[in-house]
Amino acid sequence: MKIIKITTTFFFIILLFTTQCIAENENYNLIIKPDFQYEYAEQCYNNKDYSTSILEYKRFIHFFPKDKRIKYAEFKIGKAYFHLKKYLKAIDIFKKFSSFLINDTLNVESYFMLSRAYLNINKIGPAETNMKNLLILTDDNNLKDRIYSFLAWIYLKRAEFMETNALDKADSYITKISKIGEKKFHKNEIKKHIINIKIQDKKSPTIAGIASIIPGLGFLYCERYRDAFVSFLLNTTLILASHKSFQNGNNALGGVLSFIETGFYSGNIYGAISSAKKYNIFKQQQIIENMHKKYTRFSQLDTNYKNKKKILFSFNIPF
């Protein structure tokens, strides 16, 4: 009987303790503090997990709407969208910031981020207008220099594809940089490069076309030696073959060969003219790309064109 009583008593003690533990666990609530939530969102962003960071920043904004870091969280959401290449969503966020007075760093940086987002969807006009608006609003010479540099590099990149007056516009913006900022943004060096681009040896499409009267000579002028050889060989062969056909009284074959030769001869002229234009574009692109690599830290641009319709810009903002 004693053994049964002791066992029963021990069982009830264990049962009581277990019930109490369960009750305590049921009443346990995890309390997330603002610092913890914000730091986690920052961690996700810094680890380039932008999708998660957006969710965590939004959660922070929802649960702690009066926290002083709300603006920073909203700004980071915009940057995260930008990195995810969701430029339209990024534009919506940066527009809100740029609609305020430029009374803090976030508002100023939002102007630059807004222009970058516009550029990535090939809206160069709004990007430039946005920068000009910031230029009107600020009296800070350092900021003005940064804007002038930003605009100059936009037009330098556009000049890669021989856009009319792009070099002149780039030169006009870089000239406006103050003496204080000329070293930081390499004003004098860039101006020299622009001058070199303007005076560089260019191939004349007109001369290339005229030279192509002799098959292959237009390509030779454009330094496309293989194309020059092929064009000369192919055209002269067809000309001689058609001439021989007419001499031998084979007018039908001569006519067919002459018709084919007309197409190749026209292609020889058109190809030479096109080659002259491509030569000039290539040389200009080469100089500007080398400039960009050399001054990439100051250009505020971080990309190479893959095609004329796609423009990507990037610069680092310390947040």
C-alpha positions in Angstrom: 0.0 0.0 0.0 2.8 2.4 0.8 4.4 1.8 -2.5 1.1 2.6 -4.3 0.6 5.8 -2.3 4.2 7.0 -3.0 3.8 6.3 -6.7 0.5 8.0 -6.9 1.8 11.1 -5.1 4.8 11.3 -7.3 2.6 10.9 -10.4 0.4 13.8 -9.3 3.4 16.0 -8.6 4.8 15.4 -12.1 1.4 16.0 -13.6 1.0 19.3 -11.8 4.5 20.5 -12.9 3.9 19.5 -16.5 0.5 21.3 -16.5 2.1 24.5 -15.1 4.9 24.4 -17.8 2.3 24.0 -20.6 0.3 26.9 -19.2 3.3 29.1 -19.0 4.3 28.3 -22.6 0.7 29.0 -23.8 1.0 32.5 -22.2 4.4 33.2 -23.8 4.4 35.9 -26.5 7.4 36.9 -28.7 7.8 40.6 -28.5 9.6 42.1 -31.5 11.4 45.4 -30.7 11.9 48.1 -33.4 15.7 47.7 -33.3 15.5 44.0 -33.8 13.1 44.3 -36.8 15.0 47.1 -38.5 18.4 45.4 -38.0 17.0 42.2 -39.6 15.7 44.1 -42.6 19.1 45.8 -42.9 20.8 42.5 -42.7 18.7 41.1 -45.5 19.4 44.2 -47.6 23.1 44.0 -47.0 23.1 40.3 -47.9 21.5 41.3 -51.2 18.3 39.4 -50.3 16.3 42.3 -51.6 12.9 40.6 -51.8 13.0 39.6 -48.1 14.3 43.0 -47.1 11.3 44.7 -48.8 9.0 42.5 -46.7 10.9 43.2 -43.5 11.1 46.9 -44.1 7.3 47.0 -44.7 6.7 45.0 -41.5 8.8 47.5 -39.7 6.8 50.4 -41.1 3.5 48.7 -40.3 4.3 47.9 -36.6 6.4 50.9 -35.8 4.9 53.8 -37.7 6.2 56.5 -35.4 9.8 55.3 -35.4 12.3 57.9 -36.6 13.7 55.4 -39.1 10.6 55.1 -41.2 12.0 57.4 -44.0 15.1 55.3 -44.2 13.1 52.1 -44.4 11.0 53.6 -47.2 14.1 54.7 -49.1 15.7 51.3 -48.7 12.5 49.7 -50.1 12.9 51.9 -53.2 16.6 50.9 -53.5 15.7 47.3 -53.1 13.1 47.5 -55.9 15.8 49.2 -58.0 18.3 46.4 -57.5 15.5 43.9 -58.4 15.1 45.9 -61.6 11.5 46.8 -60.7 12.2 50.3 -61.8 8.6 51.5 -62.0 8.0 50.6 -58.4 11.3 52.3 -57.5 10.2 55.4 -59.3 6.9 55.6 -57.4 8.9 55.6 -54.1 11.6 58.0 -55.1 9.1 60.4 -56.5 7.6 60.8 -53.0 10.9 61.8 -51.6 11.8 64.2 -54.4 8.5 66.0 -54.0 9.7 67.3 -50.6 12.2 70.1 -50.0 15.8 69.0 -50.2 16.3 69.4 -46.5 18.1 66.1 -45.8 20.4 63.6 -47.5 17.6 61.1 -48.3 15.7 63.6 -50.3 18.8 64.6 -52.3 19.8 61.0 -53.0 16.2 60.2 -54.1 16.6 62.7 -56.9 19.7 60.8 -58.1 18.0 57.4 -57.7 14.9 58.6 -59.5 17.1 59.7 -62.5 18.9 56.4 -62.4 15.5 54.5 -62.5 14.3 56.6 -65.4 17.5 55.9 -67.3 17.1 52.2 -66.9 13.7 52.3 -68.6 15.2 54.5 -71.4 13.5 57.7 -70.3 16.4 60.1 -70.7 14.3 63.2 -70.9 12.6 62.8 -67.4 16.0 61.8 -66.0 17.6 65.0 -67.2 14.7 67.2 -66.2 14.7 65.7 -62.7 18.4 66.6 -62.3 17.7 70.1 -63.6 15.0 70.5 -61.0 17.4 69.5 -58.3 19.9 72.0 -59.7 17.3 74.8 -59.3 16.5 73.8 -55.8 20.0 73.7 -54.4 22.6 76.4 -53.6 25.2 73.9 -52.5 28.1 74.1 -55.0 29.3 70.6 -54.1 25.9 69.2 -55.0 25.8 71.3 -58.2 29.2 69.8 -59.3 27.8 66.3 -58.7 24.8 67.1 -60.8 26.9 68.6 -63.6 29.1 65.5 -63.6 26.1 63.2 -63.7 24.6 65.0 -66.6 27.9 65.2 -68.5 28.4 61.4 -68.2 24.8 60.8 -69.4 25.7 62.6 -72.6 29.1 61.0 -73.0 27.4 57.6 -72.9 24.9 58.9 -75.5 27.8 60.1 -77.6 28.9 56.5 -78.0 26.3 56.2 -80.7 27.1 59.4 -82.4 24.0 61.2 -81.1 23.9 64.7 -82.5 25.3 67.4 -80.2 25.8 64.8 -77.3 29.5 65.6 -77.0 28.8 69.4 -77.0 26.2 69.0 -74.2 28.6 66.8 -72.2 31.3 69.4 -72.6 29.0 72.2 -71.6 28.0 70.4 -68.4 31.5 69.4 -67.4 32.7 73.0 -68.0 30.2 74.2 -65.3 31.9 72.2 -62.6 33.5 74.6 -60.1 37.2 74.9 -59.3 36.5 73.2 -56.0 35.1 70.1 -57.7 37.3 70.0 -60.8 39.8 67.6 -59.3 37.2 65.3 -57.7 35.3 65.0 -61.0 38.4 65.1 -63.3 37.1 68.1 -65.1 40.2 69.1 -67.1 41.1 65.5 -68.0 37.6 64.8 -69.3 37.5 68.0 -71.3 40.8 66.9 -73.0 39.3 63.6 -73.8 36.2 65.3 -75.4 38.5 67.4 -77.5 40.4 64.3 -78.6 37.2 62.6 -79.6 36.2 65.6 -81.7 39.5 65.8 -83.5 40.1 62.1 -83.9 40.7 60.6 -87.3 37.3 59.7 -88.8 36.4 57.8 -91.9 34.2 59.7 -94.4 31.2 57.7 -95.6 31.2 59.8 -98.8 34.8 59.0 -99.6 34.2 55.3 -98.8 31.2 55.3 -101.2 33.2 57.0 -104.0 36.2 54.7 -103.4 33.9 51.7 -103.8 33.5 52.4 -107.5 36.5 50.1 -107.6 35.2 47.1 -105.8 36.8 46.6 -102.4 38.6 49.9 -102.3 36.0 51.4 -99.9 36.5 48.5 -97.5 40.2 49.0 -97.8 39.8 52.7 -96.8 37.9 51.6 -93.7 40.7 49.2 -92.8 38.5 46.1 -93.4 41.1 44.2 -95.4 39.5 40.8 -95.5 36.2 42.3 -96.7 38.1 44.4 -99.3 39.8 41.3 -100.7 36.6 39.3 -100.8 34.6 42.1 -102.4 37.3 42.7 -105.0 37.6 39.0 -105.9 33.9 38.4 -106.0 33.0 41.4 -108.1 35.8 41.2 -110.6 35.1 37.5 -111.0 31.4 38.1 -111.8 32.2 41.1 -114.1 34.8 39.0 -116.1 32.4 36.0 -116.2 29.5 38.1 -117.5 31.7 39.8 -120.0 33.1 36.5 -121.3 29.5 35.1 -121.6 28.5 38.0 -123.8 31.6 37.6 -125.9 30.8 34.0 -126.5 27.3 34.9 -127.5 25.7 33.4 -124.3 23.5 36.4 -123.7 21.2 34.6 -121.2 24.0 33.5 -118.9 25.6 37.0 -119.3 22.3 38.6 -118.3 21.9 36.4 -115.2 25.5 37.0 -114.1 25.2 40.8 -114.7 22.0 40.9 -112.6 23.7 39.0 -109.8 26.8 41.3 -110.1 24.6 44.4 -109.8 23.5 43.2 -106.4 27.0 42.5 -105.2 28.3 45.7 -106.6 25.6 47.7 -104.9 26.3 45.8 -101.7 30.0 46.7 -102.0 29.2 50.4 -102.1 26.5 50.2 -99.3 28.8 48.1 -97.1 31.7 50.5 -97.5 29.5 53.5 -96.5 28.1 51.5 -93.5 31.7 50.4 -92.5 32.8 54.0 -92.4 30.0 54.9 -90.0 30.7 51.8 -87.8 34.4 52.6 -87.8 33.6 56.1 -86.4 31.2 54.7 -83.8 33.7 52.0 -82.7 36.5 54.5 -82.2 34.3 56.9 -80.3 32.9 54.1 -78.1 36.4 52.9 -77.4 37.6 56.2 -76.1 34.5 56.8 -74.0 34.5 53.3 -72.5 38.2 53.8 -71.6 37.3 57.1 -70.0 34.5 55.4 -68.1 36.9 52.6 -66.8 39.5 55.2 -65.8 37.1 57.5 -64.0 34.3 55.0 -63.0 34.6 56.0 -59.4 33.6 59.6 -60.3 31.4 59.1 -63.3 28.5 57.8 -61.2 27.8 55.4 -64.0 28.5 51.7 -63.9 27.6 50.0 -67.1 28.4 49.3 -70.7 25.8 49.6 -73.4 24.5 46.3 -74.8 22.3 48.1 -77.3 21.2 51.6 -78.0 17.9 51.2 -76.3 19.2 49.9 -73.0 21.0 52.2 -70.6 22.0 51.2 -67.1 23.4 53.5 -64.5 24.7 52.8 -61.0 26.6 54.5 -58.3 27.0 53.7 -54.6 25.2 55.6 -51.9 26.5 54.9 -48.3 23.4 53.9 -46.3 
